[in-house]
Amino acid sequence: MGRKRPGGGLSTTQQAAKFLGVSVLSGAVLAGLALPAVGALGLAAKGTVQTFDEIPSELTRPPLSQSTLILDVEGNKIAEVYSRYRTVIEADEMGPYVRQALVAVEDARFYEHGAIDLKGILRALNRNVTSGGVQEGASTLTQQYVKNVFVEQAGDDAEAVAEATAQSGAEGMGRKIREMKFAIQLEQELTKDEILTNYLNITYFGQQAYGVEAASQRYFSKSAADLELHEAALLAGLVQSPSAYDPVNSPDKAVNRRNVVLEKMVESEDITRAEADEAKAMDLGLNVSRPQNGCITAVHDAGFFCDYVRKEILNNPAFGETEEERSELWRLGGLRVRTTLDPTAQAAAAQAAKDGAYEDDEVTAAVVQVQPGTGHILSMAQSRPYGLDVTAHETTLNLNVSSSMGGTTYGFQPGSTFKPITAAVALDAGISPAEVYSSDRKITLPMDQFRDCENKPLGSADEREWSVQNEREDMKGSWDMTDALAQSVNTYFADLERRVGVCETVTLAGEMGVRGGNDQELPASPSATLGGLETTPLMMANAYATFANRGTYCEPVAILEVTDSNGQALDVPESTCTQVMSENTADTINMMLKGVVEDGTGQTAGLTDRENAGKTGTSDNRRNVWFVGYTPELSTAVRVGGDATLIPMENITIAGKPWEKAGGGSVAGPIWRQAMTGALAGVPASTFHEVDVPRGNDDKKDDKKDDDKKDDDKDDDTPDTDFGDWGDWGDFDWGDNRPGNGWGRNR
């Protein structure tokens, strides 16, 4: 056994034997001979032994992971997302210098030798034996390219990366042998120029930059096609050791390495001595740009929308039949995703959310906007910034959407914003809006008159009555449907739901896109009409867009076009539109909800320059306050409340203003008005389809309006509770197997 040198490592004799073995192996490989003994010696990895002949004869070259661009509806960049910061370019987009520089410093005889350079091996052997250590390698550019392919295949698998980059031992020798065999294959399949181009697109240049285009943008903020000589030499010098020669952190070492490359280019006669000296005299010339990766960098505070788009691609079968296929599509990237996001609407929604609730408030404002007739999601914003730094009040919890798209587990109770759905069921069933219903402030309804979708009575032997009350003592008398919506009368809508059916109510809600925040169908529950079943702002905005669209529901969409890394268009999910109620019913709802913003609970939120309609909502104990409203052009939902934990909004400060009792009209309404005003700026106003809404000859107490105007909570449909007095109903199972259903229980 050869003696080791002082300080450890291989002796000169051992180094010579090692490189001689590689040389002999290379000659054998080139001759097409199998070397079972040597192959077995070098390929013992993970408990297996392969001979040279057993190595697969074809190298699988995976598509290169690239950056994905997410664009708004006008084609402007929202964000860039990548697992590898890379942009693949063609040879003619690289410029001549960088190609010459790389060949000169890494493999000067690249165009002269085959896949394996025996002359280079002998030269390296001689130098390393003379120096007593490993001073020079002998891998060709083709072999280096194969190594990079192994690394790309490994992805984020640390064990696979270690195997692909092993330098010593059996795994290291095995890797070199595999590189040699695959290099031979590649040189039979590809031209030298193609191999060089592939190498420059795959290799790592440091500072998160993969490929020469990303590196050029990273260090010089320019395209690789525009690289000057001294810049190209700098990049070529990085591939040997991106960290050691990092020009950002080690500029002196980077200069020295660049100058070595320039000398190599002189030796290769790519440049003259004068050109090299001129380039050496220049400083590094860095113009560093920081790559902006991920939805956290999205413009117009569109991080939540960006993340929604990401989840749409990962979840929707349109982008791959299996979860694995969709994940691989997103990981590989190189996509250009044009979305429905309107920059004007998004900026308006984001500002309204931030003005309506500060990022460090106890509660959060969520705003989402949908275009009637298309289902296009035009904006999605929250008062807290998107991100992972909780000390900066950042969050990635998207309060506008369901749990599968990044939202809370169950969503939020929408309060009285649900009542127009019950009204639509009644109208479609032939009940006249002029029908008058009289009641005291508090009523009791028999539970056996409420039935589920199997026509079974709701409740149990011990739960035979439902007690419902209105908030104010003076809310008793007679109302027609228009007034009941305007004043948000609980007793009216509880009885109306009894007559038209709980199942019919939740069924129409489902047809309008309203599901639970857990993405499940709403259970048949009497609390539905008063907003006791959790859902999401996006679903409510889209449901109200159905009213604006004269009864035609369109599925919400966020993505318009996707092209892959080759510029090929991919299929994208399209919005399908379905008539779910008669046009006359929707038109009638529109007319009645106009009254809500004109002289009802939402009058402080209404727009003054165009026709608009909407409804306030306040859930039990003021844990959620809402305003959902629309014009013929735009539907917007605003919800204000706690995030993962709900809190009663009484004696609370929101956006610097103290509130004894927060309400849908007083807190959510101004946010809605600001978001709508900004989004519709410059958009010509249109009108709803006018219909005559018959009115009842009611005897309600008109004199209470004077008192209401003095009440700061006049705009609140149910200041204390939207469900009245539930009695013992808090433990009733509404069909989702959650005991008590927790009406208002913190999620």
Secondary structure, 3 states (H helix, E strand, C coil): CCCCCCCCCCCHHHHHHHHHHHHHHHHHHHCCCCCHHHHHHHCCECCECCCHHHCCCCCCCCCCCCCEEEECCCCCEEEEECCCECCCCCHHHCCHHHHHHHHHHHCCCCCCCCCCCHHHHHHHHHHHHHHCCCCCCCCCHHHHHHHHHHHHHHCCCHHHHHHHCCCCHHHHHHHHHHHHHHHHHHHHHCCHHHHHHHHHHHCECCCCEECHHHHHHHHHCCCHHHCCHHHHHHHHHHCCCCCCCCCCCCHHHHHHHHHHHHHHHHHCCCCCHHHHHHHHCCCCCCCCCCCCECHHHCHHHCHHHHHHHHHHHHHCHHHCCCHHHHHHHHHHCCCEEEECCCHHHHHHHHHHHHHHCCCCCCCEEEEEEECCCCCEEEEEEECCCECCCHHHCCECCCCCCCHHHCCCCCCECCHHHHHHHHHHHHHHCCCCCCCCEEECCEEEEEHHHCECCCCCECCECCECEEEEECCCCCCCEEECHHHHHHHCCHHHHHHHHHHHCHHHHHHHHHHCCCCCCCCCCCCCCHHHHHCCCCECHHHHHHHHHHHHCCCEEECCECEEEEECCCCCEECCCCCCEEECCCHHHHHHHHHHHHHHHHHCCCCCCCCCCCCCEEEEEECHHHCEEEEEEECCCCEEEEEEECCCCCCCCEEEEECCEEEEECCHHHHHHHHHHHHHHHHCCCCCCCCCCCCCCCCCCCCCCCCHHHHHHHCCCCCCCCCCCCCCCCCCHHHCCCCCCCCCCCCCCCC
